[in-house]
Amino acid sequence: MKLNAAILMASFPNTAVAAIDCKRDQHKFAMAVGLTVVLFLLLALQVNGQPRPLKGLVSGQGVPLPGVTIRLYRLPDTVLVQQVTSDPQGAFGFNLEEPFHYQIRFTAVGYQPDVREADARSFTLRVVLKPSVTKLTEVVVSSPPSTISVQQGKLTYNVEQSATAAGSNVLELLRRTPGVNVDQDGNINLKGSPAVNVMLDGRMTYLSGQQLSRLLEGMNAGTVSKIEVMTTPSAQFDAAGNAGIINILSRRTNKAGYALNVSSGVTVSRYLLHAESLNGNIRTGKVNFFGSLGYNYRRRFMQETSTQLSGGSTLLRDGINPNQSRFYSYKGGFDINLSSRQQLGFSYTGTTDDWSKDAAGTLTILNNANQVTSRVLSHDYAKEPFYNNIFNLNYLLKLDTSGKVLSADADYIGYRNFSDGYLNSNSYDPQGNLIGGFQQLNFHQPSIIHIRSFKADLTLPFKTWKYKAGLKYAAVETDNKFRYDSLANGVSTYAPSLSDHFQYHERIAAAYGSVSRKWAGTDLEAGLRAEHTSLDANAIAAGQRNTANYLSWFPSLGITQSLGKEQQLDLSVSRRINRPNYTDLNPVRYYIDKYALYQGNPQLVAETSWLSLLSYTLKDRYIASLSYNRSDHFIGRTATVDPVSQLLTLSTGNFPHRDRLELQIIIPVTLAAFWEVQTTTTFSHTAYPVAQLAGPLTVTKDAVDLFVNQTFRLPAKVTFELQTRYSSPDLNGTYMSRYYFTMDGGFKKSFLNKKLDARLAFADLFHTGWYWGYSLSDTLPYSYKNTPDSRRLSFSLVYHLGGKLTPGKTHRTEEQDRL
């Protein structure tokens, strides 16, 4: 939600200074992992495993066909592995690796497409293409892939083609993805809702809220290939995420050999920022070793203002909220082919974020005659290092050569942070005299979270039908013992009314089954997922406990109908669930100033939704889609104020329901040989009830979001990209956000035979990327405006050694999305 940045910052725990020995251990461990990865790479260089070659000849009308486009896809997930063209004699070749099964697609102008299948056996494939029944009426000039594309209902942002990615992190990439909104504190919204799951390489992430935003901020955009947006996922995906799924895909390849990417970038804004990374892998016929090390220094600055009317008084807040982060990331692992049909993989991913903030603000209180009665000067300091360690073990068994596959994943995630800081304040009368003396609250908020999960999936393709089934079990344990101490006259006193011990236990057992079939012009997929949830949220000191034990069913249906060679109609319906984030359940208090705080709500219940989508596609380029989302027990931000003390308490609550209707239109246009424009326009209608003094009132809003991406191919093979985004005022919980406008751009050029990529980019050219809005409820008249240091200039260099990079698989599940 686009709330006051100070309020949103209060919605998530500020962490504390980790012990010096713990930090040293983390840094030593990072160095050890890095050295281990380098050792793996050097050792793997000595391995001389050879993939098995497949050679072929393609002909048509009795003569060899040169220039035929031949694409190799790995089954059953249809991942594009390699693309080649036939030589003047019609010959081509690939290197196939066990234990995979492949699909080979042949396309050529004037000939009908052909599809063949193969595995890692050495043989020669002879293909004869049939002439097309249509005549060539125009000359088609090929061009690089579009930055934004749509295929089979998924919107894809092709990051590798974007010049604006220079100096960016992954969170900034999401800000430039059509349909996705990211507020000033990194909270991700899709279709007007924060109930969205984020995946990395097809695996659900575990983090959400501030933890997820920090992880994505620390990830260099240079490691990302594309971002996919899916609004109606099938039954094989976890049911969590009422708004849909965002899938972030890393750069990868299955080619044998070694690869190493060295990147460095500098960004200039209010501060000088920089990021460096080292990514490498060695892939042989049997084993792929991979590893990476990264460092990202980030600083943010936010100017925050707000106005609150309460009890006949007006409270004016004006402050600055700077923070900084030193983000370290390290990863290592391997994928090994145990046999022609078995693959085993292991990976470790670790992150350390030394995050801190040092905010200051002035609160001015006026009476109903608009006269100043007092001023409060506050200083909010927090140091919050967090450590995230993820271990994954995965196994794949190819049951036969027809695509029958059994896969299994086991994950363990250990998350911990240590939060120490203070909020102090001095109150003054209109003449500047001190009132009541110096006040300070010291806090200590350590948090430890353990997540264990296991899942298994089975794919059974038959001649006319394809069956999928799977099982999953996840266990979550959180422990947060927070303590406040009041400092007065130099004496620190324990504050039991502000302290508590929150414990959360959750178990989710799930099973799903789906079936799909293709007829002439029609594709059908239907599935059913069952999830049993048991939870116990316990605030011990407050005596607030919320337990639940329930079974939920999540059906899904998808139909694709071809309307000829260039038209397609898609219809999909699915039921989803949005379980509360662990932070929103935690009743810990986070003070903004002495008159405002955020507190979690252990009584929250899960939100459920029906999602439906109808889309029309023309020539695989022009898309019009209509979607409807009906949510019950909608989770959103709430606010109350004590009329006597004027204390503002922000929290999270359940609204009875929410309805959202969206129409999205995507139109790509080629204005000239060097100039391409793609517009994504989204019209929406949102309605839900909010609390009013006279009873609930249903608020409605019609809004539009316009995203324009322009690509210019300049001389000397320089690419210039310009992205413009405008969002009209829209509903966001109990708030109405005002308009948002920003313009980003960048230049891209490759040198040294495409071994060196150079990018120069700017962000928020006119410095208009503000976050502002006002409360919709008359129970709390409130408005805010926050101005970040979003205008930036970045320059980055990426140098490639060897082949293309294979970073290894990223294995994630849904529970992290709610940390």
N, C-alpha and C positions, 0 to 999 in steps of 0.2 A: 504494500500500500504506500501511496505517496503521502506520508505523514511528516510532521516536523522531524528533522533529522535528529534533534535532541531526544524526541520522544521515541523514535525507532531505535536509537542507540541504547536507550534505557530498556528496550524490549529484550535485549540480549545481554548476558553477563559480561562485564568487563573483567578481564582476568588479571592474575597477580604475577609477581616476580617469581619465577622458578628458582629453586636453589642452585647455587653456583656449581656444585658438583653435578647436579642433574643436567645442567646446560653443557658442562664439559663432556659428560657421558654422551649426550646427543651428538655433539660435534665430532667426538671421536668415533662414534658409531657411523656417522655420515661419511667420515674419511675412510673408515674400514670398508663400508659398502662400496665406495668409489674405487678403492684399490682392488677389491674383489672383482668388481665388474671389469676393470682394466685387465686383471689377470686372466679372467675368463676369455676376454677378447683375444689376448695374446696366445693363450693355449689353443683356442678354437681356430686360430689362423693355421695351426699345424695340421688340422683335420682336413682330409681330402675326400670327403664324401661327395659322390656325384649323383645328381638327380637323373632320372631316366628320360631320354629324349623321345619326343614324338615328332615325326616328320610327315609332311604331306604335300600333295599336289592338287591344285584346284584348276578346273577347266570348264569351258562352256562352249557349246555348239562345235565340239570337236577340236578346239584349240586351247592352249594354256591361257589362263587369265591372270595378267599382272594387275597389281593395285587393288586386289580384293581385301577389304577390311575383315580381319579375323580376330575375334575377341574370345579370350579364355576365361571362363567363370568356374569358381570352385563351388561344388554342391555339398550339402543341400541349401546353404545360405545364399547362394548366387552372388558371391563376392567376385568382382572383376579382378583378375590376377594379372593379365598382360594383354596387350593389343599389338598386333603386327599387321603388315601388309605383304601380300605375295610378291615375289620377285618377277622379272620378265619371263621366267620359265614357269610361273605359276606355283613355285615352291615356297614353303613356309616351314617353321619349326618352333616347338616349345620344349621347355624342360619341365616335366611333370614330377611331382613328389608324392611319395606314399605318406599317409594312407588315404589320400584324398581322391574323390571322384569329381570329374570335370564335365562341363558342358562347353562346346565350341560353337560359336555363331559366325556365319559367313554372310556378308552383305556386300553388294556391288551394284553400281548404277546400271540399270537395264536388265538385272537378273533378280529372280525371286530369292529371298533369304533362305538359308538352310541351317539346320541345327544338328549337331552330332554330339555323342557322349564318349568319354574315354577315361581310363585310369592310368596308373603309373607303370604300364607295360610298354616296352619298346616295340613300336610297329609303325608302318607307313599308312597314312590315311589318304584315300583318293576320293575327291569330292567333285561332282559334276553339277554345276548350277544350271537351273532352267531359265530360259529367257522370260523376262517380265511381260505381262500382257499389256502393260501401258507403255506409251512412247515417251521419250525424253522431250519435254517441252521447254525446259529452261536449264541454264547452266547454274549449278549450285557451287558456291564458293565456301569452302569450309573455314571455320574460325574457332578460336579457343572456346572452351565451355563457358557458359554464362555464369556470372557470379551468383545469381539467384535462379533456381530452377524448381520445377514441380514435376513429380513423377509418382503415379499410383497413389495420389492423395497426400504425399509427403512433400512439404516445402523444404528445399535444401539450399543452404548458404554455403557455396563453394569457396572456402577460405583461401585455398591455394591460389585461386584466381584473383583474389582481392588485393589491390594496392594499398587499401586503408588499414591493412593488418599490421603495418610497420609499427613497432614499439608498443603494440597492444597486448593485453592479456585476454584470457578467454571470457571473462566477465564483460569486458568492453566489446568483444565480438557479439555477445548476446544482445547488447544494446542496439546493435546494427542489424539484427535479424528481424525480418518482418513478422509481425504478430506477437513478438516477445517484448515485454516491458521490464526494465530494471530500475528500481527507485534509487534514491540517493544513498541508501545503506546497503545496496546489493541484493535486496529481496526481489526474486524473479516472479513475474506474473505472465500467465498465458491465458488469453481469452478473458481478461479482466479478473482472473483469480490466481492467488498464490498457490493453489492446490495443483502443482505441477511436479512431475518427477524428472530428474535430470540423470541421464545415463552417460557413461563413458565407454565407448566402443561396445555398445549394446548391453552393458551391464548397469543395473541401477546403482546410483551413488547412495551413500548412507547419510551424508551431511545435508543439512538444510539451514536456512536462515543465515546468520552471520558466519557460521562455520563454513557453509558451502560457498558463500561469496568470497571468503578469504582464500579458500582453496583455489577457486577459479581465477581470482586476482593474481595468485602466485604462478599460474600456469602460463607459459609463453605461447602466444598465438601461433608462433612458427611451428609448433608441434601438432597443430590441428589441420586436418584435411577438409572436413566439412561439418556442418551442423544441420541435423534433420529435426523437423517439427512434425509430430504426429498427434492428431487430436482425438482419434478413436482407436486406441490400441486393441489388439485381439486378446483372446483368453490366455495365451501363453505368457503375456506380461502380467506382472503383479497388478492387482486391482487398484492399488493406491494411485492417486493423482486424478482428481475430478476434471482438471482442465486438459490433461493429455501428457505427452512425454516429449522431452527434448533430448536428442541423442547426439553427443559430441564424439566425432570419429577422429582417431589419430592417423597420421600418415603411416602407411605400411605397404609391404610388398612380399611376395613369396619367392622372389628370385634368389638364387644361391649367391653367396659372396659376402662381402663385408660392406659396412656403411658407417659413416661418422659425420654428424652434423655439429658444427661449432657456430654458435650464434651470439651476437651481442647487440644491444640496442640502448639508445640514449633518448630520453624524453625531457623536454624543457617546458615548464609551466611556471607556477609559483616557486616550485622546487626543481632541482635537478635530480632526475630519476634514472635508474639504469637496471638492466637485466642481462644475465649471462646464462647460457646453458650448454651442456655437452651431452649429446645423445648418440649412442652407438650400438651396433649389433653385428654379430657374425652368424651367417646362416649357411649350413652345410646341407647335405642330402638328408641328414638325420636329426640334427640339433640346431636350434636357434638360441644363442645367448644374447641377452639384451641388457642394457643398463643406461642410466641417465643420472646426471647431477645438474642441479639448477639453483640459481640465486636470483632473487628479485627484490629490489629495494623500492618500496612504494611509500609515497606520502600524499595525504589528502588534506584539503582545507575547505571548511564549510562556514559560510556566514549565515547565521540563523536568526530569524525574527519571528515573533508571534504575538497575537493579541487574544486575551481571554477575558470575557465578561462574566463576573460571578458575584452574586450577593450585593449588587449595587456598586461593585468596585470593578475597575479595569486593571488587568495585569499585563504589562508590556515586557516581553522578553527580548533581549538583544545580546547575542553572544557569538563567539567563534569556537569551532570544534575541529582543531587539527589533530591528526593521528598519523602514525608511521608504522611501517611493517618491514621487517627483514625476514623474508620467506625463503626457507631452504627446502629443497625437495630432492629425494634420492630414490632410485628404483633399480631393482635387479631381478633377474630370473632367467628361466629357460623354458623352451618347448622342445620335447624330444619325441621322435617317432620310435616307439617301442617295437613296432612291427609294421607290416604293410597296412594293418587295420587298426592300430592302437596309437594313441598319442597321450602323453602325460606332460602337464605343465605346472610350473610353480612360479610365483612372483611375490616379491615384497615391495611395498610402496610405503615410504615414510615422508612425513612433512613436519617441519618445525616452523612456527611463526612467532617471532618476537615482536608482538604488537603492543602498542602503548598509545595513550591519548593524554592530552594536557589542555583541557577546555576551560574557558572562562566566560562568565556572562553577568549581565546586569538585569535585575528584575525591578521594574518601577511600578509601584502601586498607586492608583489614583482613585479618589472618591467619586461619588455620583455627580459632583460639581466639576469634575475633571481637574481636581487639584491634587498635587503630589502629596501623599501621606507618608511614604517611606520608600527607600531603595535597599535592595539586597544584592550584594556583590558575592558571587560564588566562584569557587575554583574546584573543578572536578578532574582528578588525576587517577589514572588506572594503568597498570602494567599487566598484560595478559599474554604470557607465552602459552601456546598450546602444542601438543604433540599428538600426532595421529599415525598409528602403525597398522597396516593392513597386510594380512597374509592370505594367499589364495592357493589352493591346490585344485587342479582341474584335470579331468580325464575324458577322453573321447574314444569310443569303440565303434568302428564301422562294421556293421553286422554282415553286409554283403556288398556287392558292386552296384546295386540298384539304388542306393541312397538311404538305406535303413541305418540310422545312427542313434547311438545311446551316448549321452553326455552327462557328466556330473561335476558339481562345483561345491567346494567347502571353503568357507570364509571365516576368518576371525579378525575382528577390529577392536583395537584398544585405543580409546580416546581419553585424554586427560588434559585439564588445564588448571592453572593456579592463579587465582585472581586476588590481587591485593591493591588497595587504593584508598582514597578518601574523598569526601565532599565537605568542604568548609565554606562558611559564609559569615559575613558581617552585615548587620542591618543599620541603616542610618536614617535619621529624620530629615525633613526637607532642608534644614540648615546644615546638614552634613555631620551632625553629632552621632556618635555610636550609640546604638540601642541594644541593651541586653547582653553585650559582650560577644566575644568570639565563640563560634560554634563549629564543631567538626565531628563527622561520623567516619570512623575507620571501618573498612570491611575486608573480610577474608572469605573467599568463595571458591574452594577447590571443587572440581567436578570430575568424576570418573565414570566412564561408560564402557561397557563390554557388550559386544554383539557377536553372536555365533549363528551361522546359518548354513544350511545344506539344501541343495536342490539337484534334481535329476530330471532329464528330459529325454523323450523317446520320439523319434520321427520314423514313420512307416509309410513310404510311398508305394502305392500299387498302380496298376495299369490305368485305372480311371479315378481312384480316390487317393487322398493322402490323409493319414491320421497322425495326430500329435497328442502326446499326453505327458504329464509331468507331476512331480511332487516337490514340496518345499516345506522346510521347517526353520523357524527363526526364533531366537531367544535374546531378549534385550534386558540388561540390568543397568540402572543408573543410580548413582549415589551422589548427593549434593548437600553437604553440611555447611550452611552459610552462617556467618557470625558478624554482628555489628557491635561496635564499641563506641560509646559517646565520650568525646574528649572535652572536658570543661575544667578551667583553671589548672591546666596542666595534668589533670588526673583522668585516666582512661577507665571508663566504667562499662561493664557488660550490659548490653541492651537486650534482654530476653524477649521483649515484645516484637522486636524487629528481626530476630534470629529464628532459624528453624532447621529441620533436617528432613529433606525430601528424598524419598526412595520410590523407584518405579520399576515394576517387573511386567514384562509382556511376553506372551507366547503366541505365535501365529503358525498354524498348520494349514497348508493349502494343497489342493489337487485340481488339475484341469484336464480337459480333453477337448479336442477340436477336430473337425473333418473339413476337407476342402475338395472341390472337384471343378474341372474345366469342361465345358461343352463348347460347341461352335459359337463363339462370340460371347460366352457367359462364364464368369468365374464366381464361385460360391465358396464362402468359408463361414462355418458356424461353430461356436464353442461355448463351453460352460465351465466356470471356475467356482470352486467352493473354498472359502477361507473361514477357519474357526479361530476366534480371537479370545484370549483371556488376558486381563490386565489388572494391575493393582497399583494405583497412584496414592501415595500416603505422605501427607504433610504431618509429621509426628507431633510437633509442638502445637500446631494450630488445631489438631484434632480433626483435620479434613481428610477424608479417605474416599476414593472413588474406585469401585471394583466393577468389572463387567466380564461376562462370559457369553459369547453369542456366535452363531453360525450364519454366514451371509453367502448368498448366491449371486454370481455375476455372469449373466449370459451376454453373448456378443454375436453379431451377424454382419457379414459384409458381402455385397453383391456388386460385381462389375459387369456392365453390359456394353458390348461394342455396338456402336450405331453406324457402322461403316468403317472404312479404312482410316479415317481421320477424326472420328468422334467417339467419345466414351462417356458413359454415365456410371457414377459410383454412389452406392447407398450403404451406410454403415450405422449400426446402433450398438451401444454397449452400456453396461451399468458399471459404475466406479465408486470408490470410497476414498475419503480423505480423513485419515486419523490425525488427531491433534499432534502438533510438534511437542516434543518433550519439554522444551523451554516454555511453551504456552501453558502446560500443565503445572509447572513449578511455581509455587506461590511466593518465591523469593521476591523481595522488594529491590528495585533499582531506582535510586533517586536521581531526578533531573536537577532539581533545586529543592529548597526547604518547603516549597508549595506544590511540588509535582513529583509523581513517582509512577513506575510501572510495576504491576503485580500479576503473576500468572493465576490461572484458574483451574484447580484440580477437578472441577465438576464438568469440564468440557466433554461432550460426546462426539462420536464420529459423524462426519458429514457424508451423505450418499447422493449420487447423481445419476441421471440418465443422460447420455450423450448421443446425439444423432447428427449425421452429416450427409448431405446430398450435394454432389459435385458434378460439373460438366466440363469435359476437357476437349479442346479442339486442337488438332495437329500437335499434341503433346506440348503445347506452349501456352495456349490461352485457357485460363481456368476461372470458373465461376462456382463458388461453393456457398451453401446455405447450411448453417449449423444451429442447433438448439440445445441448451443446457438447462436442466431443471434440477436444482439442488435442494435437498431437505436438511435441516439443522445446519444451515450455512454458517461457517466459522468466519468471524470478522472481528475487528477491533471495536472495543466499547470504551466509554468514558463516563465517569461520574465525578461530582464535585460536592464537597461538604459545605453547606451554606454558611456554617459558623466559622470553621477554620480556613475555608477557601482552599482546602487541599484537593488537588486534582489527582484522581486515580485512574490510570489507563490500564486496560486489561483486554482479554480476549473472551468472547462469548459466542453463544449459538443464536443465530437468527432463525425464525421459523422456516424460511425458504428463500430461494433466489432464482429468478428466471433471466436468461440471457439469450438473445437471438442475434446471429451475426451473418452478414453477407460479405464475402471476400471475393474480389475480382483481381486477377493477375493478368497484365497485358504487356508482353514484350514487343518492342518496335525497333526496327532497323532504319534509322533516319538517313544513314549514309554508310558507305563501306567501312568508315573508320569510327562510326558513332552508333552505339546501341543504348536504348533506354528501356528500362523495365519498371513498371509501376505496380505496386501492391496497395490496393485500397480496401479498407475494412470498414463497413458500416455496422453499428451495433445498437441494440436496444436492451437496456438492463432495468430490472425492477425487483425490489425487495422491501420489506418493512423495516423501519427504524423507530426507536423509542421517542415519543414526544410527551410533553407535559399532559396533554389531553388524551393520551393513548397512542398505540402504534399508528404510524402513517406510512403508506406505501410510496416510496420515492421511485421515480422513473427518469431515465435519461437516454436520449439519442446522441450518438457520438460517431466520429469518423477518425480513422488513423490512416495517414497517407505516407507511403514509403516509396521514394524515387531513387533508383540506382542508374547512373549513367557511366558508360565505359567508352573511353576514347583511345583509339590505337594510333599513336603519334609516330612520326618518323624515328628512325634509329631503333625500332622495336621497343619503344617506350610506351607503357600503358598508364593512362591517367583515369582515375575513378573518382566519381563525385556522388555522395550519398546524402539525401535530404529527407528529413522525417518531421512530420507535423502530426500531433495528437491533439484533438479538440478536448474541451472539458468533459470529464467522465466521472461516473460514480466509482468510489473506492472505499468500501466499508461504510463507516459513518461519515465519510468525508466526500466532498466534491473537489476533485483535482482540477486545476485550471490548465490552460493549454501548455503544450511542450513543443519546442522547436529546436532543431540542431542541424548543422551541416558539417559533414566530414569529407575528407578527400585525401588522395595520395598518388604518388608516382611509383612505378615499378620498372626495373630493368635488370636483365641478367647479363653477366659477363663470364669470360673464361669458359666458353662452351657450356653455359648454363650451370657451371659449378659454383658461381658466386651470385647471389641475389641481393640487390640493393633496393631499399624502399624508403621513401621520404613521405611522411603523412602528417596531416593536421586534423585536429578534432575540435568540434564546436567552434567553427571559424568566427562567428559573431558573438560568442559568449552569451547565448540565449538559452542554454540548457538548465533552466531553473526548475525547482520543485516547489509548487505553491498550491494552496487550496484553503477550504474552510469547512467547518462542521455543518452537517445537515440537520442536526437535532437542536431544538430549542432548549433542551436540558443543559446544553453547554455551548453557548456561542463562542466560537474559537476560529481563528484563521492563522495561517503561517506562510512564510516565504523563506526558502533556503537557496543560497547561491553557492555552488561548488566551484572549485578552480578547474573547470572542465576544458578550457581552451588550452590546447597543447600542441607542440611540434615534436615529431619523433623521427629518428633515423635509425635504421637497423641494417645489419649485414648478416647473411647466413652463408657459410661456406660448406660445400658438400664434398666428402671424400668417399670414393668407392661407389657402390650402387645406391639404390633407393633405401630409405630407412625403414626398418621393421622394429617398432618399439615394443613388440610383444603385446599380448592380450591384457586388457583391463577387465577384471572380474568384480562386479558390484551387485548389490541387491537393494531392495526398497527401503529397509529399515533406516539406513543412514539419512534418507531424505527428511527425517523428522527430528534430528538432533537439535 
